[in-house]
């Protein structure tokens, strides 16, 4: 089967594969990715998988950062109706990650055996995912006045948000299920996670810059509203062009993964069909069979809840509390960018020294301490002191945030290994369920974080210094709960047959 798959990927002269091989070797050499006998991935597979999510994360981040502002200030929809759209999307992503992760575990048909069951779902989801992404930005109807509670416009937003996140879950749950299947080496999994998060960071930064570029020359008033004339329509046209660029990036990155990653073969015994009741009951089997995985999901929920509040708060904190101006932004970026880059190398070395679990615990505890220390910003400081304290605070916060980003997927993969031993089965039969449950708690906490943060700002005022600062120690308290939960998790796998 593998030989057949290899022949299907390139032409008879092997030109495409040769070019891809040389290109990926160059990238890997720049990233200093070494290969040894213990690792299961070639450099091409490592690069192809690690960078496969850069396009999709750009789409998802753009929806998360811009959709609400876009519908309120450009389309002219009521803010509450607009906010419900993103909430629906996040809940859709959370729930259907469970469904598609389990479905990809149970795929045993002819196409799944020939092309790979995870990649089959990823390929099917690709076209409807990019189409529904475009449709979100182009409602065929419009409010007549700014801030109108227009049910038809809201229905369009809610429907397209639901469909985009539905197909995004169809892609991402099988994608994340691949990691514990394509490699069993713990060090390689961490390097893979580091490469993924570096790529995802690029996509996320780009998605944050787009709203700035799109709206930088426009005032936040009715001149943005598309019914008001040229400005609104101009922004809609720009959004269509940005969408096209992001879709091209997405098509390239996903195609790279589909073309380079080799899935393990489906076991001959894996040929089962059951009722929908059996299917849905099997979704939560990992939580019943693997107690450590259940505890980990509680920790995952609390840690991500805090991390999402931090990400939502950080820009408004820098703008309204630190009040950076002019050259201060340049100094800030000159310091922060190397800190973020060095954090990845720091945690990679720390893991080699003290292990996966202890390294993650150190990162979680560091995040809790730094966020709880934000209470100091309730006080007013002279400008220079405020800038220095803020720079130190954000730097340490970024280091800890990197730890919270890179360790969860290797932890999840280690628990897949343990679950397979406990259930006496192959990873291909369980990793989709583990991936789906992990994503469910991840995005359920993201949806709740949005509500929590909005509630704080709504209750105390969006420009209120107390409201902005208060979100940070609340996040620290949540992370501290995650820390004590994760301490109870045992990542070691028992021996088969014991």
N, C-alpha and C positions, 0 to 999 in steps of 0.2 A: 504493500500500500504506500509506504514512504517513498519508494523509488518512483511509483506512478505520480505521486504528488510532486516530487522534485522535477520530473519531466514536464509536468503541466505548468510550471511556473516560468520557464524560460524557453526561448526559441532554440532551434537545433544548433545554432552556432554559439550559444551560451553567452552572448554579448551582454544581455540584461543582467544576468547573474554576476558576470565579471565586474561590470561597472558598479553594481550594488555592493559587491564584496570589497572592492578597493575603497569605495566611498566610506563604508562603515568602518573599515580598518583604520582609515585616517581619523575619523571622529573618535573612535575608541582610543587611539594613541594619544590624541589631544586630551582626552579625559583620564588618561593613564589607567585604563581598564585592562588589567592583566588576566591571563587565562592559565589555568593549571589543570592537572589531571583530575582533581576532585570536582570541578565544576561541570555542569551539564550543558551550559549554554555556550554556543560559539559567540564571537564578537558580533556577528551580524544579527543573531537572535537577540542578544542582550540589547543592542541598539534599537532593533525593530520593535521589541516589546516596550522598552523604557520610554520611547518617544511616541508611542502609538496614541497616547492620551492627550498630547499637547493641543491638537485641534479640538476635540470634544470638550476639554476643560475650558477652552476659550469661549465656546458657545455657551456652556453652562454658567461661567463667571459673568459673561456679558448680560445674560438674562437676569442673574442675581443682582448685578450692580446698576443696571440701567432700566430694566423693564418698568419698575414703579415710577421713576422720575419721568420716563418717556411718555407713559400713558397719562400722567397727571399734567405735565407742563407742555407737551407737544400735541398729544391727541385730545386732551382736555377732559379726561374722565375724572369722576369723583375719586378722591384719594383712598377712601375705604374700599370702594369697588376695585380699584387698581391693586391695593395691597392684598386683597383676597386672591387675586390671580396667582401671585408668587406662592402664597401659602398652599393653594391647591396643587401647584406644580411640585413643590417639595414633598407634600404628602403622597402624591402620585408616584414620585420617584422612590420614596421610601417603601411603599406597599408593593409596587411591581418589581422592585429589586428582589424581594422574596420569591415572587412568582417566576420571574425569568431565571434566577439562579437555580431554582429547583428544576425548572423545565429543561435547562441545559444539562443538568445532571442526568436526566431521564431520556435524553435524545439518543436513540439507538438505531435510527433508520438508515437507509442506504446512503443518503446525502451526508449524514453525520459521520458515518464510517469512512466515507470517501474523502471528505473535506475537513473533518474535525468538527465536533459538536459545539465547541465554544465559538469558533470562527464562523460557523454557520449562522448562529444567532446575530453575531456582530455584523455580518454582511447583509442579512435581511433587514436589520434596523437602520442601516446607513442612509438609504435614500429617503424614507419617510421622516427620519430625524432631521435631515437638513431642510426638507421642504417645510415641515412644521415650524422650524426655527425662523425661516423667512416670513411665514404667514403671521407670526406673532407681531411683527412690526408694521403690518400693512392692513389694518382693518378696512373693509370696504365701505363702512359707514362712519359717521363722525357726530360728536355732540354739536349742538347748535350754539351752546354757550360754554364758557370755561367752567370746569368743575361740575358739569352736569351728571346727574345720576342716570345715565343712559343705559337701560337694560340690554339693548342690542349690542352696544360696544362692549359692555362688560361680558356678555355671553361669548362674544368672539374671543376676547382675551382669555377667559376661563377655559374655553374649549381648546384653543391652540396651545395654551400653557399645559393643559392636561395631556394633549397628544404628544407634544415635544418631550415632556418628562417621561411619558409612557415608553416611547421608543428609545429615549436615552437610557432608561433602565434596562431595556432589552439589549442594548449594546454593552453597558458598563458592568452589569453583574457577571456575564460570562468573561469579560475582559479581566476583571479582578480575580476571577476563579482560576485563571491561567497560572498565576504566580506560584502557588504551591504545587502545581502539576509539572511545570517545566523546569523547576529546580528544587532540590532538597537541601542545598548547601546554605547554612544560616548566614555566613559572611556574604555570599553572593546575593542573597535575598536583600540584605541591607543595602549593598551597593546598588542593586536594581531599584530599590525604593528611593535612594538618594538621587539617582539619575532621573527617575520618574518625577520626583518633586522639584528638581531643578527645571525640568521641561515644563511641568505644570505651573511653576512660578512665572516662567516667561509668558505662558498663555494668560495667566491671571493678571499680570502687570499690563499686558496689552489690552485686556478687557477693561481695566480701570482707566487706561489712558484714553480709550475711545470716548467715554462720556465727556472727559475734559476737552478733547479736541472738538467734539460735536457741538458742545454748548459753550465753549470758551468765549466766543464773540457775540453771544446772545444774552440779553437780560432776562432775569427770571420774572417775566410778566407775560401779558397776553400776546406779546410779539412772537412768542414761541408757538402759540396756539395755531394749529394749521388752518382753522377757519378764519383767522385774522389776516391771512395773506401770504406774502412771499416767504417770510422767515420759516414758518412752520412747514410749508411744503418743501423748502430747501433742505431742512433737517431730515425729513422723511426720505428724500432722494439720497442724501448722504448715508442714512442708515441702511438703505437698500444696497449701496455700493460696499459699505463695510461688511454687511452680511455675506455678500458674494465672496469677498476676500477670505473671510473666516471659513466659509464653506469649502473653498479650494484647499486651504490649509488642513481642514478636517479630512477631506477626501484623501489627501496625500498621506497624512499620518496614519489613518486607519488602514489604507492600502498597504503601507509599509509593514504594519503588524501582520496583516493577513498573509502577506507574501513571505515573511521571514520566520515567523514563529511556528514550530512544529509541535503539534499536540501529541501526547502519548496515545497509543491505540486504545480503542474501546474494548474492554474485556469481552470475550466470546459469550460469557454468561450473562452479560448485561442486555437482556432482551425481555423487558417486562412491560406490561400495560395494566393499568388499574383504573378504578373509578376516580371521579373528581374528588370525592371524599378522601380516598386514600392519598391522592396527590397533595391535597392541602394539609392533611395531617402530617405528611412526611416533611413538610417545609420546616417545622420546628423540631425535628428529631435531634439536631445537634445540641439544642438547649437542654433536652431531656437526658441525652446519653453522655454529655461531656460537661460536668458541673463547672469546670474551670472556664469553659467557653461562656457559660451563663454569667459568671461573675465578671468576666472580661467585657461582656456587652454592657453591663451596668457601668463599669469604669469608662468604657468607650463613649457611652451616652453623656456622662457628666463632663468628661474631658473635652469632647467636641462642643457641647453646649457652651462651655466657657470660651473655647477657642473662637467660636463663631461670634459671640458677643464682643470679644476682643477685636476681631477683624472689622466688625461693623463700627466699633467705637474709635478705632485708632486714628482715622483720618480727621474726624471731627475733634478728637482730643488734641491732635497736633495743631489744628487750625484755631480752635477756640480757647484752649487752655494754655498751650505753649506760645501761641500767637507768633509763629515764625513769619518773618518778613525778609524780602530781598535776598541778600547774600547768605542769610541764615539757612535758607533752604539748601543752598549749594553745600555749605559746611555739613549740614545734616546728612545729605546724601553721600558725600565723600566719606563720612565715617560709617554710615549704616550699611552701605553696599558691601564693603570688605568684611564687616562683622557677620552679615548674613552668609557670605561665601565661606568664611572660616568656620562657621557653626556646623556646616555639613562635615567638614574634615574632622572637627573636634569630636563629634558624636561617633563617627566611624572609628576613630582611634580609641575612644572610651569603651565602645562595645567590645573591641578586641581585647581590652584590658580587663574589664569586669563583667562582661557578658550582656546579653540582650535585655534581660529583665531589669537588672540593676541600673543599666544605662538609661532605660526608659523611665524608671522611677526617679532617677536624678533629674532628668529633664522635666518631669511633672512637678516635682517638689520645687525646682528652680522657678517654674512658671507661677506656682501658687504664691511663693514668697514675694516675687517681684510685683504681682498684681495686688496682693494685700498691702504692699508698701505704697501703692498709689494713693492711699489715704492721706499721705503727706501733701498731695496737691489740692486738698481742701483749703490749704493755707495759701495766701498770696506771697510771692517772692519778688525781689527785684529782677529786672529783665535778664541780666546776665546769669544770675543764679538759677532762675527758672529754666533758661536754655540749657545750662550744664546738667542740671538734675534730669531734665527731660531727655537729653541725649543719652545719659547713662541708663535711664529707665527703659527707653525704647530699645537700646542696644541689647541689654540683658533679656528684655522681652522677646526680641527676635531670635536670640540664641535658643531660648526655651521653646519658642514656637516651632523652630526647626525640629527640635527633638520630638514634639508632639505630632509633627507631620511625617517623619521618616520611619518611626518605629511601629505604628499600628499594623501595617500590612505584613511585615515579618512576624509580628506577634500572632496575627491571625493565621498566617501560614503554619507557624509552629503548632497552633492548636488544631489545624486541619490534620497535620501529621499525627497528633495524639488521638484525634477523633477516629481516624482510619484504623489505628491499632485497637481502640476500644470496640469499634464496630466490626472489626475483621473484614475490611473492604478496601478497595483501591481509592486513591485520591479523586479519580475521575468520577466516582459515584457520590462524593460528598462535598467537594470544594465549591460547587455552585451554591449549595445550601448555606455553607459557612459565609461565602461572599455576600449572598443575598441578605442574610441576617445582619451581618456587619454593616452593609450599606443602609439597611432599614433603620437601625439605631442611629447611624451617622446623620441621615437626612431628617429623621424625626426630630432629633435634637437641633438641627439647623432651623427647621420650621419653628420650633418653640423658642429658639434663641431670637429669631426675628420678632416674635410677639413680645418676648420679655424686654428686649431693647426698645421696641416701639412704645411699650407701656411705660417704661421709665421716662423716656423723653416726653411722652404725652402728659404724664402726671406732673412732671416738674418743669417742663418747658424745653424745647429743642435746643435753645441757646443757653440754658441754665448750666453754670459751671458745676454745680452740685450733681445735676443729673448726669453729666458727661463723666465726671470722676467716679460717681457711685457705681457705674457699670463695671469698673475694673475690679474693685475688691469683691463684688458679687461673683465675678468670674473666678477670682482666686479661691473663694470658698467652694465653688463647684469643683474646681480642679483638685482641691484638697480631698474632697469626698472620693473623686476618681483615684487619687493616690492610694488611699487606704483600701479601696476595693481591689486595685490591681496588685497590691502587696499579697493578697490571698491567692492569686492565680499561680498555679504550677504549670510551667511550660514544658517540663520534661515528659517524654513519651515512655509509657511502659513497654517492656519487651513483648513482642507478639507471642501469643500462646500463654501468657502469664495471667 
